[in-house]
Amino acid sequence: MATLDSWLNQAVRHLSKESADTVRCEIQEHYEAARLDALNSGIEPQQADSVAVQALGDPCVANRQYRKVLLTSSEAKVLRQSNAESRMICSNKWLKWTLLSAPGTLLLLSVIFLAMHQIVLARALILFGVLMATFFVPPFFPIYSTVRGRVYRVIKWTVLIGGVLMLFGKDGWNWAWLNSCCLYPVFYMEWKRMLIRRKLPVKQWPRQLYL
């Protein structure tokens, strides 16, 4: 069994606990079947263990295949954090109304600064107001289908990229390092959510995977 445990430890590396448990149960069944076949063929019990483990294949190759279809530990962490953030926002009325009112407040301030002929500041406030509305308001909309989710994500990334170009204008390339640092968490989270959407059936998607 030690050789089987070693094989399993390599095969389930970087998988979430639920995914690792699923793999262990499936591999245990394959192992027992291969070991029984070996014993029925007249092989000694100790050798049968080795034959059964060899029949499982390369654990590193199996691990790469499992990570393509099962949730990894980092993806499960992203999912837990997103669920926790969603519950916190929905359960806290003050936070909810703060997020909903912030874009409107910024847009109102932009109008005030525009009337004061502070064009640059007004444009920046409009931009941040639109970005906040794009990210904070849609979670309260009825986006519960894959089609609506795709439409929202197209709008979200169009607004985000267009906002960055509008804010920096021709000097955008000079500030590329700053944009990369600021937008990396957003791209990382979206990439993880994309991977999770490919692995989980739509019926198991939590609310935030549609966004």
Buried (B, 14 or more C-beta within 10 A) or exposed (E): EEEBEEBBEEBBBEBBEEBBEBBBEEBEEEBEEBBEBBBEEEBEEEEBBBBBBEBBEEBEEBBEEBBEEBBBBEBBEBBEEBEEEBEEBEEEEEEBEEBBEBBEEBBEBBEEBBEEEBEEBBBBBBBBBBBBBBBBBBBEEEBEEEEBBEEBBEEBBEBBEEBBEBBBEEEEEEBEEEBEEEBEEEEEBBEBBEBBBEBBEEEEBEBBBBB
